[in-house]
Amino acid sequence: MAKYTQTRDELLGQLKAQIAFMQQSASSYDNGFEDESKRLAAAIRILVHDTSHQSTSLLTLLDKKNIKFYNSALPFNPRNIIPYNGLTMIKMSSREGTSYEAPLDGGPPVRSRTDKLSFSLWWEGMFVIKDKNGDTFTRKELVLSTANMDGGAHVDPHLDKAYANLSRFNALGWKVFRKDVEDDFKNNPASASVRQISHEVIKTLRDGITGLFAPNDSLFEIFRAYEEHCKKYTII
Protein backbone atom coordinates (compact mmCIF):
# COMPACT_ATOMS: atom_id res chain seq x y z
CA MET A 1 0.00 0.00 0.00
CA ALA A 2 1.32 3.44 -0.90
CA LYS A 3 2.51 5.59 2.00
CA TYR A 4 1.85 9.23 2.81
CA THR A 5 4.54 11.10 4.74
CA GLN A 6 3.17 13.51 7.31
CA THR A 7 4.50 17.05 7.12
CA ARG A 8 6.34 18.66 10.01
CA ASP A 9 3.29 20.78 10.75
CA GLU A 10 1.19 17.63 10.92
CA LEU A 11 3.71 16.06 13.31
CA LEU A 12 3.57 19.17 15.49
CA GLY A 13 -0.20 18.79 15.52
CA GLN A 14 0.24 15.19 16.64
CA LEU A 15 2.56 16.35 19.41
CA LYS A 16 0.07 18.91 20.67
CA ALA A 17 -2.69 16.30 20.57
CA GLN A 18 -0.67 13.86 22.69
CA ILE A 19 0.10 16.57 25.24
CA ALA A 20 -3.62 17.43 25.39
CA PHE A 21 -4.47 13.75 25.84
CA MET A 22 -2.01 13.52 28.73
CA GLN A 23 -3.34 16.69 30.35
CA GLN A 24 -6.90 15.38 30.25
CA SER A 25 -5.98 11.88 31.39
CA ALA A 26 -3.87 13.27 34.24
CA SER A 27 -6.81 15.37 35.41
CA SER A 28 -9.11 12.36 35.25
CA TYR A 29 -6.60 10.20 37.14
CA ASP A 30 -6.22 12.80 39.89
CA ASN A 31 -10.00 12.96 40.21
CA GLY A 32 -10.12 9.26 41.03
CA PHE A 33 -10.13 7.29 37.77
CA GLU A 34 -7.01 5.19 38.33
CA ASP A 35 -7.23 3.34 35.01
CA GLU A 36 -6.30 6.58 33.23
CA SER A 37 -2.72 5.54 34.01
CA LYS A 38 -3.07 3.12 31.09
CA ARG A 39 -3.84 5.90 28.63
CA LEU A 40 -1.04 7.99 30.12
CA ALA A 41 1.37 5.10 29.51
CA ALA A 42 0.23 4.81 25.89
CA ALA A 43 0.81 8.53 25.31
CA ILE A 44 4.25 8.41 26.91
CA ARG A 45 5.16 5.47 24.69
CA ILE A 46 4.10 7.37 21.58
CA LEU A 47 6.15 10.37 22.62
CA VAL A 48 9.44 8.77 23.64
CA HIS A 49 9.78 5.07 22.86
CA ASP A 50 11.87 3.98 19.87
CA THR A 51 12.46 0.44 18.70
CA SER A 52 15.14 -0.77 16.33
CA HIS A 53 12.75 -1.95 13.61
CA GLN A 54 9.14 -0.81 13.70
CA SER A 55 8.47 2.18 15.96
CA THR A 56 9.87 5.72 15.94
CA SER A 57 8.86 8.06 18.74
CA LEU A 58 7.24 11.40 18.03
CA LEU A 59 10.10 13.26 19.71
CA THR A 60 12.58 11.46 17.47
CA LEU A 61 10.55 12.35 14.39
CA LEU A 62 10.76 15.99 15.47
CA ASP A 63 14.47 15.76 16.39
CA LYS A 64 13.73 16.61 20.03
CA LYS A 65 14.83 13.45 21.81
CA ASN A 66 17.96 15.22 23.10
CA ILE A 67 16.09 17.42 25.60
CA LYS A 68 16.72 16.86 29.31
CA PHE A 69 14.03 15.09 31.33
CA TYR A 70 12.82 16.02 34.79
CA ASN A 71 13.69 13.51 37.51
CA SER A 72 11.46 13.58 40.59
CA ALA A 73 12.47 10.19 42.03
CA LEU A 74 13.76 9.90 45.56
CA PRO A 75 17.42 8.86 45.63
CA PHE A 76 17.95 5.13 46.02
CA ASN A 77 19.95 3.96 49.03
CA PRO A 78 21.39 0.48 48.33
CA ARG A 79 21.95 -0.05 52.06
CA ASN A 80 18.23 0.28 52.74
CA ILE A 81 16.75 -3.22 52.98
CA ILE A 82 13.08 -2.15 52.80
CA PRO A 83 11.32 -1.87 49.42
CA TYR A 84 12.07 1.28 47.44
CA ASN A 85 9.28 3.19 45.72
CA GLY A 86 11.00 6.24 44.31
CA LEU A 87 8.24 8.04 42.43
CA THR A 88 5.25 7.97 44.77
CA MET A 89 4.23 8.83 48.31
CA ILE A 90 1.89 7.12 50.76
CA LYS A 91 -1.25 9.04 51.64
CA MET A 92 -3.25 8.04 54.70
CA SER A 93 -6.85 9.11 55.15
CA SER A 94 -9.36 7.83 57.68
CA ARG A 95 -12.16 8.53 55.21
CA GLU A 96 -10.60 7.54 51.86
CA GLY A 97 -8.16 4.85 52.97
CA THR A 98 -4.44 4.53 52.35
CA SER A 99 -3.07 4.85 48.84
CA TYR A 100 0.00 5.37 46.70
CA GLU A 101 -0.08 8.89 45.32
CA ALA A 102 1.87 10.81 42.70
CA PRO A 103 3.25 13.81 44.63
CA LEU A 104 3.60 15.91 41.45
CA ASP A 105 5.80 18.83 42.58
CA GLY A 106 5.38 18.08 46.28
CA GLY A 107 7.19 16.00 48.83
CA PRO A 108 10.40 16.62 50.76
CA PRO A 109 13.11 18.91 49.37
CA VAL A 110 15.18 15.94 48.22
CA ARG A 111 12.32 15.04 45.86
CA SER A 112 11.39 18.52 44.70
CA ARG A 113 14.85 19.33 43.40
CA THR A 114 14.93 20.10 39.69
CA ASP A 115 17.42 17.53 38.44
CA LYS A 116 17.27 16.91 34.72
CA LEU A 117 18.71 13.82 33.10
CA SER A 118 19.54 12.62 29.62
CA PHE A 119 16.70 10.62 28.13
CA SER A 120 18.53 7.29 28.20
CA LEU A 121 19.42 7.63 31.89
CA TRP A 122 15.94 8.83 32.80
CA TRP A 123 14.16 6.15 30.75
CA GLU A 124 16.15 3.00 31.37
CA GLY A 125 19.38 3.85 33.18
CA MET A 126 18.00 3.93 36.73
CA PHE A 127 15.33 1.96 38.52
CA VAL A 128 12.54 3.70 40.36
CA ILE A 129 11.06 0.72 42.23
CA LYS A 130 12.63 -2.22 44.03
CA ASP A 131 10.08 -4.55 45.62
CA LYS A 132 10.30 -6.97 48.51
CA ASN A 133 11.25 -9.79 46.11
CA GLY A 134 14.25 -7.86 44.80
CA ASP A 135 12.61 -7.17 41.42
CA THR A 136 13.41 -3.74 40.03
CA PHE A 137 11.64 -1.49 37.54
CA THR A 138 12.79 1.37 35.37
CA ARG A 139 10.43 3.97 33.97
CA LYS A 140 10.62 2.17 30.63
CA GLU A 141 9.57 -1.13 32.17
CA LEU A 142 6.63 0.41 34.03
CA VAL A 143 5.37 2.37 31.04
CA LEU A 144 5.75 -0.39 28.45
CA SER A 145 4.26 -3.06 30.70
CA THR A 146 1.23 -0.85 31.27
CA ALA A 147 0.90 0.23 27.64
CA ASN A 148 1.84 -2.97 25.80
CA MET A 149 0.40 -5.66 28.06
CA ASP A 150 -2.01 -4.22 30.60
CA GLY A 151 -4.55 -2.29 28.56
CA GLY A 152 -2.92 0.96 27.49
CA ALA A 153 -2.73 -0.05 23.83
CA HIS A 154 -2.95 -3.83 24.06
CA VAL A 155 -4.10 -6.53 26.48
CA ASP A 156 -1.78 -9.50 26.82
CA PRO A 157 -3.14 -12.55 28.64
CA HIS A 158 0.38 -13.29 29.89
CA LEU A 159 1.85 -10.50 32.01
CA ASP A 160 5.43 -10.31 33.13
CA LYS A 161 5.36 -11.96 36.57
CA ALA A 162 7.24 -9.19 38.38
CA TYR A 163 4.91 -6.55 36.94
CA ALA A 164 1.87 -8.64 37.86
CA ASN A 165 3.14 -8.96 41.43
CA LEU A 166 3.68 -5.21 41.62
CA SER A 167 0.36 -4.17 40.10
CA ARG A 168 -1.85 -6.86 41.60
CA PHE A 169 -0.27 -8.71 44.52
CA ASN A 170 1.32 -6.09 46.76
CA ALA A 171 4.94 -6.78 45.88
CA LEU A 172 6.00 -3.75 47.93
CA GLY A 173 4.56 -5.46 50.98
CA TRP A 174 3.02 -2.45 52.72
CA LYS A 175 -0.13 -3.06 54.74
CA VAL A 176 -2.60 -0.96 56.71
CA PHE A 177 -3.75 -2.03 60.18
CA ARG A 178 -6.95 -0.60 61.62
CA LYS A 179 -8.40 -1.97 64.86
CA ASP A 180 -6.43 -5.21 64.39
CA VAL A 181 -7.71 -5.60 60.81
CA GLU A 182 -5.06 -5.95 58.09
CA ASP A 183 -5.78 -4.34 54.74
CA ASP A 184 -4.00 -3.57 51.46
CA PHE A 185 -3.69 -0.12 49.96
CA LYS A 186 -6.64 0.92 47.79
CA ASN A 187 -4.53 1.21 44.63
CA ASN A 188 -1.24 -0.05 43.22
CA PRO A 189 2.17 1.61 42.95
CA ALA A 190 2.56 0.93 39.22
CA SER A 191 -0.36 3.16 38.22
CA ALA A 192 0.66 5.93 40.63
CA SER A 193 4.23 5.75 39.33
CA VAL A 194 3.04 6.09 35.72
CA ARG A 195 1.05 9.16 36.78
CA GLN A 196 4.21 10.70 38.26
CA ILE A 197 6.20 9.80 35.13
CA SER A 198 3.57 11.60 33.05
CA HIS A 199 4.07 14.67 35.25
CA GLU A 200 7.80 14.57 34.55
CA VAL A 201 7.13 14.26 30.82
CA ILE A 202 4.67 17.16 30.69
CA LYS A 203 7.09 19.42 32.57
CA THR A 204 9.92 18.29 30.30
CA LEU A 205 7.91 19.10 27.18
CA ARG A 206 6.84 22.45 28.60
CA ASP A 207 10.52 23.41 28.85
CA GLY A 208 11.88 21.59 25.82
CA ILE A 209 9.51 21.89 22.87
CA THR A 210 7.58 25.13 23.18
CA GLY A 211 10.03 26.85 20.83
CA LEU A 212 8.52 24.74 18.06
CA PHE A 213 5.20 26.60 18.37
CA ALA A 214 4.09 30.18 17.84
CA PRO A 215 3.75 32.24 21.06
CA ASN A 216 -0.03 32.40 20.70
CA ASP A 217 -0.51 28.69 20.02
CA SER A 218 -3.20 26.95 22.08
CA LEU A 219 -0.53 24.56 23.39
CA PHE A 220 0.44 27.17 25.96
CA GLU A 221 -3.08 27.21 27.34
CA ILE A 222 -2.89 23.42 27.73
CA PHE A 223 0.28 23.80 29.80
CA ARG A 224 -1.26 26.61 31.87
CA ALA A 225 -4.36 24.53 32.56
CA TYR A 226 -2.19 21.63 33.66
CA GLU A 227 -0.13 23.82 35.99
CA GLU A 228 -3.28 25.21 37.61
CA HIS A 229 -4.66 21.70 38.03
CA CYS A 230 -1.44 20.51 39.71
CA LYS A 231 -1.59 23.31 42.27
CA LYS A 232 -4.72 21.66 43.68
CA TYR A 233 -3.36 18.10 43.67
CA THR A 234 0.30 18.47 44.62
CA ILE A 235 0.99 16.60 47.86
CA ILE A 236 2.92 18.72 50.37
JONORQUI-V167210 format. One record per residue. N is the residue number from 1. PHI is phi in radians with two decimals (none if undefined). D_CENTER is the distance of its C-alpha to the mean C-alpha in Angstrom with 1 decimal. Layout:
BEGIN
n = <N & N>
phi = <PHI & PHI>
d_center = <D_CENTER & D_CENTER>
END
This chain:
BEGIN
n = <1 & 2 & 3 & 4 & 5 & 6 & 7 & 8 & 9 & 10 & 11 & 12 & 13 & 14 & 15 & 16 & 17 & 18 & 19 & 20 & 21 & 22 & 23 & 24 & 25 & 26 & 27 & 28 & 29 & 30 & 31 & 32 & 33 & 34 & 35 & 36 & 37 & 38 & 39 & 40 & 41 & 42 & 43 & 44 & 45 & 46 & 47 & 48 & 49 & 50 & 51 & 52 & 53 & 54 & 55 & 56 & 57 & 58 & 59 & 60 & 61 & 62 & 63 & 64 & 65 & 66 & 67 & 68 & 69 & 70 & 71 & 72 & 73 & 74 & 75 & 76 & 77 & 78 & 79 & 80 & 81 & 82 & 83 & 84 & 85 & 86 & 87 & 88 & 89 & 90 & 91 & 92 & 93 & 94 & 95 & 96 & 97 & 98 & 99 & 100 & 101 & 102 & 103 & 104 & 105 & 106 & 107 & 108 & 109 & 110 & 111 & 112 & 113 & 114 & 115 & 116 & 117 & 118 & 119 & 120 & 121 & 122 & 123 & 124 & 125 & 126 & 127 & 128 & 129 & 130 & 131 & 132 & 133 & 134 & 135 & 136 & 137 & 138 & 139 & 140 & 141 & 142 & 143 & 144 & 145 & 146 & 147 & 148 & 149 & 150 & 151 & 152 & 153 & 154 & 155 & 156 & 157 & 158 & 159 & 160 & 161 & 162 & 163 & 164 & 165 & 166 & 167 & 168 & 169 & 170 & 171 & 172 & 173 & 174 & 175 & 176 & 177 & 178 & 179 & 180 & 181 & 182 & 183 & 184 & 185 & 186 & 187 & 188 & 189 & 190 & 191 & 192 & 193 & 194 & 195 & 196 & 197 & 198 & 199 & 200 & 201 & 202 & 203 & 204 & 205 & 206 & 207 & 208 & 209 & 210 & 211 & 212 & 213 & 214 & 215 & 216 & 217 & 218 & 219 & 220 & 221 & 222 & 223 & 224 & 225 & 226 & 227 & 228 & 229 & 230 & 231 & 232 & 233 & 234 & 235 & 236>
phi = <none & -1.12 & -1.88 & -2.00 & -1.61 & -1.17 & -1.30 & -1.07 & -1.08 & -1.14 & -1.14 & -1.13 & -1.10 & -1.11 & -1.10 & -1.08 & -1.10 & -1.14 & -1.13 & -1.12 & -1.01 & -1.12 & -1.07 & -1.24 & -1.18 & -1.09 & -1.08 & -1.13 & -1.04 & -1.13 & -1.55 & 2.04 & -1.64 & -1.07 & -1.17 & -1.09 & -1.03 & -1.20 & -1.26 & -1.08 & -1.08 & -1.11 & -1.16 & -1.07 & -1.03 & -1.04 & -1.28 & -2.19 & -1.62 & -1.91 & -2.08 & -1.27 & -2.13 & -1.99 & -2.14 & -2.10 & -1.20 & -1.14 & -1.15 & -1.17 & -1.04 & -1.70 & 1.00 & -2.19 & -1.30 & -1.53 & -1.25 & -1.49 & -1.86 & -1.12 & -2.11 & -1.91 & -1.32 & -1.10 & -1.07 & -1.59 & -1.88 & -1.13 & -1.46 & -1.41 & -1.55 & -1.44 & -0.99 & -1.95 & -2.27 & -1.32 & -1.76 & -2.12 & -2.12 & -1.79 & -1.95 & -1.96 & -2.48 & -1.15 & -1.57 & -1.74 & 1.58 & -1.79 & -2.59 & -1.47 & -2.27 & -1.34 & -1.34 & 1.02 & -1.68 & -1.66 & 1.69 & -1.18 & -0.96 & -1.12 & -1.53 & -1.47 & -1.05 & -1.94 & -1.05 & -2.18 & -2.17 & -1.07 & -1.00 & -1.08 & -1.21 & -1.10 & -1.37 & -2.47 & -1.68 & -2.56 & -1.67 & -2.01 & -2.48 & -2.34 & -1.59 & -1.19 & -1.54 & 1.54 & -1.32 & -2.07 & -2.42 & -1.58 & -1.04 & -1.00 & -1.16 & -1.14 & -1.17 & -1.24 & -1.09 & -1.21 & -1.34 & -1.54 & -2.14 & -2.00 & 1.85 & -1.15 & -2.26 & -2.79 & -1.97 & -1.82 & -1.18 & -2.05 & -1.47 & -1.00 & -1.10 & -1.11 & -1.16 & -1.06 & -1.07 & -1.20 & -1.51 & -2.26 & -2.18 & 0.95 & -1.17 & -1.36 & 1.51 & -1.32 & -2.29 & -2.01 & -2.08 & -2.25 & 0.86 & 1.18 & -1.85 & -1.60 & -2.51 & -1.46 & -1.16 & -1.41 & -2.46 & -2.11 & -1.24 & -1.15 & -1.16 & -1.13 & -1.16 & -1.09 & -1.05 & -1.20 & -1.07 & -1.09 & -1.11 & -1.05 & -1.15 & -1.08 & -1.12 & -1.08 & -1.19 & -1.00 & -1.45 & -1.77 & -2.19 & -1.15 & -1.13 & -1.37 & -2.05 & -1.16 & -1.00 & -1.72 & -1.18 & -1.13 & -0.98 & -1.17 & -1.21 & -1.08 & -1.12 & -1.11 & -1.10 & -1.16 & -1.07 & -1.12 & -1.03 & -1.14 & -1.05 & -1.45 & -1.98 & -1.14 & -1.55 & -1.45>
d_center = <35.7 & 35.8 & 32.6 & 31.8 & 29.8 & 27.7 & 28.7 & 26.6 & 26.8 & 25.5 & 22.5 & 21.9 & 22.1 & 19.5 & 17.1 & 17.9 & 17.5 & 13.9 & 13.1 & 15.1 & 13.5 & 10.0 & 12.1 & 14.0 & 11.4 & 9.6 & 13.3 & 14.1 & 11.5 & 12.7 & 16.2 & 16.0 & 14.9 & 12.4 & 12.7 & 10.9 & 7.6 & 9.7 & 10.4 & 7.0 & 6.6 & 10.1 & 9.8 & 7.5 & 10.2 & 12.9 & 12.1 & 11.9 & 13.2 & 16.9 & 19.4 & 22.9 & 24.7 & 23.2 & 19.9 & 19.5 & 16.3 & 16.9 & 16.6 & 19.1 & 21.4 & 21.4 & 22.0 & 19.1 & 17.2 & 19.0 & 17.3 & 15.9 & 12.2 & 11.4 & 11.1 & 10.7 & 11.2 & 14.6 & 17.2 & 18.1 & 21.8 & 23.3 & 26.2 & 24.3 & 25.1 & 22.8 & 19.4 & 16.6 & 13.3 & 12.1 & 8.9 & 10.4 & 13.9 & 16.5 & 18.1 & 21.6 & 23.6 & 27.0 & 26.6 & 23.0 & 22.6 & 20.3 & 16.6 & 13.3 & 11.8 & 9.0 & 11.6 & 10.4 & 13.4 & 15.4 & 16.5 & 19.3 & 20.3 & 19.1 & 15.4 & 16.1 & 17.6 & 16.7 & 16.4 & 15.5 & 15.4 & 16.5 & 14.0 & 15.5 & 15.3 & 11.7 & 10.7 & 13.3 & 15.7 & 14.5 & 13.3 & 11.1 & 12.8 & 16.4 & 18.0 & 21.6 & 22.6 & 21.6 & 18.9 & 16.1 & 12.6 & 10.9 & 7.5 & 9.5 & 11.0 & 8.2 & 6.9 & 10.7 & 12.0 & 10.2 & 11.1 & 14.4 & 15.9 & 14.6 & 15.1 & 12.5 & 15.3 & 17.6 & 18.9 & 20.3 & 22.9 & 22.4 & 19.1 & 18.7 & 20.4 & 18.2 & 15.1 & 17.5 & 18.7 & 15.3 & 14.3 & 17.9 & 20.3 & 19.2 & 18.9 & 18.2 & 21.5 & 21.2 & 23.7 & 25.1 & 28.9 & 30.8 & 34.6 & 34.6 & 32.2 & 29.2 & 26.0 & 22.4 & 19.4 & 18.8 & 15.3 & 13.4 & 11.1 & 9.0 & 8.0 & 7.6 & 5.5 & 2.9 & 4.2 & 4.5 & 2.4 & 3.7 & 6.4 & 7.1 & 7.5 & 9.6 & 11.6 & 12.1 & 13.5 & 15.5 & 17.2 & 17.5 & 18.6 & 20.5 & 23.7 & 23.6 & 24.4 & 27.5 & 27.4 & 28.1 & 25.4 & 23.6 & 20.3 & 21.1 & 21.5 & 18.1 & 16.7 & 19.3 & 18.5 & 14.9 & 16.2 & 18.8 & 16.6 & 14.5 & 17.9 & 18.6 & 15.5 & 14.9 & 16.1 & 19.1>
END
